[in-house]
Amino acid sequence: MKVTDRQKRNFLKSLKQARVDSGFTQKEVAERIGTSQSFISKIESGILSLEVEIFLKMYQLYGKPAGFFFSAYSGK
């Protein structure tokens, strides 16, 4: 199954929205998960690929249901 550019953009958009909804800056997220602000910025902008370990840390931090992030893949 191919992941479209639109699905990637929607996923990254939901990742950023989850951060904003949770009231975190990129710097705060970076400090909490043990990385740099520039790394978070590059992930949110699609410059770097998101590793599973980093996503799981963000997922736990943001407290959003999994469907929030993956609705781009179900056509919603």
Sequence and secondary structure as in RCSB ss.txt:
>XXXX:A:sequence
MKVTDRQKRNFLKSLKQARVDSGFTQKEVAERIGTSQSFISKIESGILSLEVEIFLKMYQLYGKPAGFFFSAYSG
K
>XXXX:A:secstr
    HHHHHHHHHHHHHHHHHTT  HHHHHHHHTS HHHHHHHHTTSS   HHHHHHHHHHHT  HHHHHGGGTT
 
